[in-house]
């Protein structure tokens, strides 16, 4: 049994030391690839195709179509999350198999594997919740006053009070992917990211055209239930995780520290099973190439080493809080505030409120 007495408590702001100690106490198999997870995800793709075929060829009542669309939305989400693991190198040894899973997992969201590697793996994971350098971060109040894109991002974000914020989750993930491909990748903050812009943009247009063509073949009714509604459901499902992982945490000016700026959520066990443990998001940011299969073990050791460094919120309470707190960062990223500077609430207070439940 490991003795932690000499190292307790370890401060959350010492990310390098915490990572090193966690790597030391975790078993070697916790860092091995898990190809079975990828195989399971690939086996779900024929199921998706069969459900699309059913919707396109059978005349079903609307309630049955809605049920199938919901199932399709969850399958699309599950395969997408498995693709997320694969492109972090935690599933297959072969880059070709990684890319294959990336295509089937992210094409329904109109995101190519190349765009995902640049947007998520390189840009987001190198600077999660770091001001300017993270393409997915909430804007600052100063940005809202000077940048049109920041105004749009804020309007779509829960907590802004804008009507868009109440429907945006249905397209937010897909919109973020397109924003990086057509807007963010040109900015100086992302010049270090390796992205073949022309190729990925052409591939994205072709993927979109392919789904439009399939929708034309299926017809309006079947296309809505087989393609459009599952896309909306998949976006919502992803965003109820993503938005609660970072958008209530403090933003940093320079350093990415997952022990401070990334949270996990405590959700229903069925969702953990169906969504490949994606709720363990802080754990994922600690070791991105580690399979989420071992995220519960990682959390256990983190809480033994540094209880304050483990940030886990009740999922439903986190979602409610997301819509109640303002959606712009202060200049230093330690508080959230409204457009006029009022309703300011510190991220420390938000964490206290969330953990109190």
N, C-alpha and C positions, 0 to 999 in steps of 0.2 A: 504494500500500500504506500502511495506516494505521500511524503511529508511536506506540506506546504507552509509549515509554521514559520520557516525562515523568510518567506517571501510575502506573507500577508501583512497588511493589505497592499496590493500593487495599485498604483495610481492609474486611472483611465487615460491620462494624457501621455503616458509612456507607451505608445503603441508598439514601438520596436521591441521593447522588453517583454511586453505581454505576448506578442506574436511568438517570440523566441521561446518563452516558457510554455506556451500552449503547444507548440510544435514538439517540444521535448517530452511533454507528458502524454500526448496522444499516441496511440499505437500506430505502427507503420502502415497497417492496412487502411487506416483512416485517410491516407493520401493516395490510395490506389484508384485507378479508373474503374468505373462500374458499367461495363458494356451491356449488361442485362437491362439496365434502365433504358438505354437507347433502343434495344431490340423490342422491348415492350411498347415504346412510343411508336416505332415504325409499324408494329402490328396494328396500331390503332388507325393508321391511315386507310387501309382497305375498309375498315368499319365506317369511317367518314364517307368514303366513296359510295359505299352501299346505301347509306342513309340519304345521300344526295340523289342517287338513282331512284330510291323509293319516292322521294318528294317530286322527282321529275316525271315519273311514269304512273304513279298511283293517284287516284282521286280520293283524297282523305279529307275528313272534316277539319275545320280550322283548329280545334283544340288538339287534335293529333299532330297537325303540322307544327303548332307552337311547341308541343312537347319534344318533337324530333329536333326542332331548331335549337331548343335549349340544350339538349344532349349534344348536338353538333357543336354548339358554342363552348361547352365544357371540354369536349374532345379536342377542339382546335386549341384551346388554352393549354391543356395538358401536353399536347405534342409541342406547342411553342415553348413551354417551360423546360421540357426535355431538350429541345434544341438549344435553349439558353445554357443548360449544363454542358452540352456537347461542345459548343463554341468557346467554352471556358476550359476545354481539354480535360473534363472530368468523366467522360463517358468512353469514347473510342480512342484507340491509338492512331488510327488512320485519319488523316485530314480529309480524305475523300468521303469517308463515312460521316465525319463531322459535318461536312458541307451538305451531304444528302439530307441529313436530319435537319440541318439549318434551313434548307429550302422548303421541305414539307412542313416545318414548324412555323416559319415566319412568312412564307408566301401568302397565306390567307390574310395576313395583316399588311400586305403590300410592302414588306421589308425584305431585302435580299440579305443573304449571309454576309456579303462584303460590307454592306452598309451597317449591319449589326455589329460586326467586328470593329468597325471604326467608331461608330456612335457609342455603343455600350461598353465593349471590352476595353477599348483604348481611351476614349474621351471620358466617359462616366467613371469607370473604375480607377482611372489614374487621379481623379480629383472629385470624388463624390462629395457633393454639397460644399464645394469650394467656389467662392464667388468668382464669376466671370468664366472660370475654367470648366465648370460642369454644365453641359448643355441642358440638363434636366432640372436645374435648380430654380426655385421661385425667384422672381426679380426683386431687386431692392426698390424702395420707394423713389430713390433718385433716378433709377433706370426708368421707372414708370413715367416720370416727367419728361424724359429725353428720348425714349426709344419706342417706336411704334410696335415692334415685336413684343416688348415687355408689356405694353398695354393689352395686347391680345392674349398673351400668356396669363396675365392677371385676371382678365375677364373670364377665361375658361377655368380658372383654378377655384376649387371649393374654398369658401370663406370670403370670396370677393363680393358676394351679394349680387353679382350680375346674373341675368337669367341664363347666360351660356353655361355658368358653373354648375347648373342643375341638370344639364343634359350632356355636358362635355365628355364625361367618362366613356360614353358610347363610341367616341372616336379619338380619344386623347392619345392612346398609345400609338395608333397609326399616324396621327398628326405629328407626334414627336419624332417619329422616324423620318417623315417627309421633311420636317423642319430642319433636321440635321443634314439631310441629303442636299437640300436646295438652299439652305440659309447658313446654318452654323458652320459647316465645313469650310466656308470661305473666310471666316473671321480669323484674325491673327492668333487668338487664343488656342486655335485648333490646327495650327500649321504642322504640329508634330504628329498628327494623326495620319496614318497611311490609308488613303482612300483613292481609288481610281474613279474620279467623279464621273467622267463621261460613260464609262462602262456600267457603273452601278445605276446611273440615271436611265440609260437605255434599257437595262434589265428590268428596272422598276416599271417603266412604261410598258414593256412587253408583258410583265406579270399582270399588270392592271388590265391590259388589253385581253389577255387570256381569260381572266375572270369575267370581263364584260362579254366576251364571246360565248363563254359557257352559260352565262345568264341569258343571252339571246336565244341559245338553243333550248334552255329549260323553259323559257317563257316567263312573263312577269310574276305570276303567282308563285311558281316553284322557285324562281330566282330569289324572291324576297325571303322565303322560308329557308332555302338551302344555302344561300350565300350572304345576303345582306344582314338578316337577323343574327345568324351565328357570329358574323364579324362584330356587330354591335355588342352582343353578349360577351364575346371574348375580350373586347376592349374593356368593358365594365369590370369583368372578373380580374383582369390584370391590374387595372388601376386601383381597385380597392385594396390591393397589396402595396403597389408602388407609391401611391400618395401618402400612405401611412408610414412608410419606411423612412422617408427623408424630410417631408414638408412640415414637420413640427419640431425638427431638430435644429440646433444652432448651425449657422453657416460659418465656414472658416475663410480666412483671407488667403492662406497659403497651403496649409497641410491637410491632407486627407487622413482623418483618424476615425475609423469605424467604431471605436469604443466611445465616441462622443456624438458623431453626426449621422449615425445610422441606427434605426430601431427595427426590432422584430415585432411580430404580433402573435398573440395567443389566440388561435382560431379553432374551429371545430375539427376533431380528428379526421372526419370524412374529407374535409377540404385539404388537410395535410396529405392524406393518402392520394387523393385525386390530383393534386397540384404539386406532387413531388417535393413536399416539404418547403415550398417557396416562402412560407410564412417565416422561416428561419433566415431572415434577410441580413441581419447584422452578422450572423455567423458566416453567411456567404461572402460578405465584404471582408471579413477577417482573412479567410483563405478562399479566394474566388475559384481556384482550381480543385478544391476539395468537393467531393460529392455531398450533396445535402443529405444523403443517407446517414452521414455521420454528424450532422448538425446538432442533434440532441445531445450527443456525447460531448461535442465541443462546448455547448452551452453549459453543461454540467461542470466541466473543468474550469470554464471562465468564471462561473459563480463561486467556485472554490478559491480561485486565485484572486479575483477582484470583483466582489458582488456589485459594486457601483458601476462597473464597466459593462455589465449585462443589462441591456435596455429592451424590455419586452412589455408591450401594451396590450390590453384587452381589445380585440379586433373591433367589435361593434362600438365600444366607447371611443376608440381612436377615430373611427369614421364620423361619429357624431361631433367630436371635438374639432375635426378637420373643417367642418362647415360652420362652426361657431367662432373659430379664431380668425383674425384678419390674415390676409394672404400676401403681404409684402414684407420683405426683410428690412430692418433698419440698416444704416450704413455699415455697422460693424457685424451684422448678421446674428446678433445675440437676442434680438427681439423681433416680433412680428407686429405689423401695424397696418392701419387703413390708409387709403390714398391721401387723406388730409392730415395724416400724422397722429390721429387720435386712435383710441382702442388699442393702444400699445400693450402687448403682453410679452413677457420674457419667455424664452424657450425653457428656462429653468422652472418657471412656474407651471408651464404646460406639462412638463415631465412630472412634476410633483402631483398635479391633478390626475394625470393618467395612471400613475403608479399607485395612487391612493385607492383605486378600485381593484 
